[in-house]
């Protein structure tokens, strides 16, 4: 069985290079269409979270909409309807509220 496989591999000549180039092309396409956009999105999200200030309208990962009342290190206090205030970690921020509304249209 192994002897037959080796004979087939020798008989194909330069196809080893062809398959190697083909695999490399697949990796390059995978990088540019999957990995790179995901890294860019994560970088933009991190930048947005770091720039959140008092008064910004945001949406949390859980879907809570509100206005940032206070920012304290790696936490913030979100003010919701009727004066309710909830403390969240900055990692719970999903997006700016205006972007959430645009996405619904």
DRENTI-140563 format. One record per residue (C-alpha): residue number from 1; y, z, x; residue in one letter. Coordinates in Angstrom, 3 decimals, always signed. Each point is the difference from the previous one (the first is absolute). Example, Ala and Ser with C-alpha at 12.3 -4.5 7.8 and 13.67 -1.06 7.14 Angstrom:
+-----+----------+----------+----------+-----+
:   n :        Y :        Z :        X : res :
+-----+----------+----------+----------+-----+
:   1 :   -4.500 :   +7.800 :  +12.300 :   a :
:   2 :   +3.440 :   -0.660 :   +1.370 :   s :
+-----+----------+----------+----------+-----+
***
This chain:
+-----+----------+----------+----------+-----+
:   n :        Y :        Z :        X : res :
+-----+----------+----------+----------+-----+
:   1 :   +0.000 :   +0.000 :   +0.000 :   x :
:   2 :   +2.474 :   +0.989 :   +2.723 :   x :
:   3 :   -0.993 :   -3.055 :   +2.042 :   x :
:   4 :   +0.853 :   -2.257 :   -2.964 :   x :
:   5 :   +3.433 :   +1.600 :   -0.426 :   x :
:   6 :   +0.777 :   -0.440 :   +3.698 :   x :
:   7 :   -1.034 :   -3.645 :   -0.098 :   x :
:   8 :   +2.247 :   -0.636 :   -3.015 :   x :
:   9 :   +2.936 :   +1.686 :   +1.748 :   x :
:  10 :   -0.487 :   -2.186 :   +3.095 :   x :
:  11 :   -0.298 :   -3.156 :   -2.065 :   x :
:  12 :   +3.383 :   +0.438 :   -1.676 :   x :
:  13 :   +1.933 :   -0.430 :   +3.232 :   x :
:  14 :   +3.695 :   +0.954 :   -0.311 :   x :
:  15 :   -0.237 :   +1.580 :   -3.428 :   x :
:  16 :   +0.272 :   +3.443 :   +1.618 :   x :
:  17 :   +3.638 :   -0.689 :   +0.816 :   x :
:  18 :   +0.595 :   -1.450 :   -3.432 :   x :
:  19 :   -1.315 :   +3.077 :   -1.759 :   x :
:  20 :   +1.966 :   +2.248 :   +2.370 :   x :
:  21 :   +3.253 :   -1.854 :   -0.794 :   x :
:  22 :   -0.832 :   +0.095 :   -3.704 :   x :
:  23 :   -0.533 :   +3.776 :   +0.095 :   x :
:  24 :   +3.254 :   +0.473 :   +1.917 :   x :
:  25 :   +1.827 :   -2.079 :   -2.624 :   x :
:  26 :   -1.421 :   +2.197 :   -2.760 :   x :
:  27 :   +1.203 :   +3.143 :   +1.790 :   x :
:  28 :   +3.500 :   -1.465 :   +0.451 :   x :
:  29 :   +0.240 :   -1.018 :   -3.666 :   x :
:  30 :   -1.283 :   +3.415 :   -1.083 :   x :
:  31 :   +2.660 :   +1.697 :   +2.150 :   x :
:  32 :   +2.922 :   -2.054 :   -1.311 :   x :
:  33 :   -1.003 :   +0.130 :   -3.668 :   x :
:  34 :   -1.436 :   +3.527 :   -0.293 :   x :
:  35 :   +0.850 :   +2.412 :   +2.804 :   x :
:  36 :   +3.557 :   -1.014 :   +0.949 :   x :
:  37 :   +1.457 :   +0.105 :   -3.559 :   x :
:  38 :   -1.626 :   +3.385 :   -0.591 :   x :
:  39 :   +1.532 :   +1.387 :   +3.215 :   x :
:  40 :   +3.427 :   -1.346 :   -0.997 :   x :
:  41 :   -0.258 :   +1.578 :   -3.452 :   x :
:  42 :   -0.981 :   +3.374 :   +1.500 :   x :
:  43 :   +2.922 :   -0.185 :   +2.439 :   x :
:  44 :   +2.465 :   -0.784 :   -2.813 :   x :
:  45 :   -1.397 :   +2.866 :   -2.121 :   x :
:  46 :   +0.355 :   +2.467 :   +2.879 :   x :
:  47 :   +3.591 :   -1.125 :   +0.619 :   x :
:  48 :   +0.847 :   +0.398 :   -3.710 :   x :
:  49 :   -1.495 :   +3.517 :   -0.141 :   x :
:  50 :   +1.984 :   +1.063 :   +3.074 :   x :
:  51 :   +3.253 :   -1.312 :   -1.517 :   x :
:  52 :   -0.293 :   +1.779 :   -3.388 :   x :
:  53 :   +3.186 :   +1.932 :   -0.734 :   x :
:  54 :   +1.313 :   +2.327 :   -2.684 :   x :
:  55 :   +0.772 :   -1.933 :   -3.178 :   x :
:  56 :   -2.492 :   -2.842 :   +0.527 :   x :
:  57 :   -2.078 :   -1.052 :   -3.004 :   x :
:  58 :   -3.675 :   -0.136 :   +1.018 :   x :
:  59 :   -3.527 :   -0.260 :   -1.366 :   x :
:  60 :   -2.830 :   +2.131 :   +1.408 :   x :
:  61 :   -3.533 :   -1.224 :   +0.639 :   x :
:  62 :   -1.068 :   +1.789 :   -3.186 :   x :
:  63 :   +2.605 :   -1.908 :   -2.039 :   x :
:  64 :   +2.624 :   +2.765 :   -0.366 :   x :
:  65 :   +3.508 :   -1.470 :   -0.311 :   x :
:  66 :   +3.032 :   +2.050 :   +0.979 :   x :
:  67 :   +3.027 :   +0.580 :   +2.197 :   x :
:  68 :   -0.218 :   +1.721 :   +3.382 :   x :
:  69 :   +1.874 :   +3.302 :   -0.346 :   x :
:  70 :   -0.660 :   +1.408 :   +3.495 :   x :
:  71 :   -1.680 :   -1.120 :   +3.214 :   x :
:  72 :   -1.569 :   +2.747 :   +2.155 :   x :
:  73 :   -1.791 :   -1.267 :   +3.132 :   x :
:  74 :   -3.198 :   -1.682 :   -1.146 :   x :
:  75 :   +0.410 :   +1.038 :   -3.666 :   x :
:  76 :   +2.474 :   -0.814 :   -2.730 :   x :
:  77 :   +0.869 :   +1.324 :   -3.446 :   x :
:  78 :   -0.137 :   -2.561 :   -2.784 :   x :
:  79 :   +2.183 :   +0.542 :   -3.049 :   x :
:  80 :   -1.568 :   -1.385 :   -3.163 :   x :
:  81 :   +1.179 :   -0.146 :   -3.635 :   x :
:  82 :   +1.602 :   +3.080 :   -1.579 :   x :
:  83 :   +0.691 :   +1.647 :   +3.363 :   x :
:  84 :   -3.601 :   +0.459 :   +1.095 :   x :
:  85 :   -0.424 :   +0.303 :   +3.775 :   x :
:  86 :   -3.261 :   -0.623 :   +1.846 :   x :
:  87 :   -0.682 :   +0.325 :   +3.736 :   x :
:  88 :   -1.921 :   -2.870 :   +1.640 :   x :
:  89 :   -1.032 :   -1.008 :   +3.494 :   x :
:  90 :   +1.828 :   -3.059 :   +1.355 :   x :
:  91 :   -3.361 :   -1.754 :   +0.293 :   x :
:  92 :   -0.132 :   -0.014 :   -3.832 :   x :
:  93 :   +2.880 :   -2.494 :   -0.232 :   x :
:  94 :   -1.170 :   -3.370 :   -1.231 :   x :
:  95 :   +3.129 :   -2.107 :   -0.412 :   x :
:  96 :   +3.587 :   -0.133 :   -1.099 :   x :
:  97 :   +0.389 :   +0.237 :   -3.780 :   x :
:  98 :   +1.879 :   -3.294 :   -0.307 :   x :
:  99 :   -2.882 :   -1.814 :   +1.721 :   x :
: 100 :   -2.438 :   +1.572 :   -2.475 :   x :
: 101 :   +2.065 :   -1.304 :   -2.916 :   x :
: 102 :   +0.229 :   -3.511 :   +1.503 :   x :
: 103 :   -3.789 :   -0.077 :   +0.390 :   x :
: 104 :   -0.457 :   +0.595 :   -3.767 :   x :
: 105 :   +2.036 :   -3.066 :   -1.035 :   x :
+-----+----------+----------+----------+-----+
***
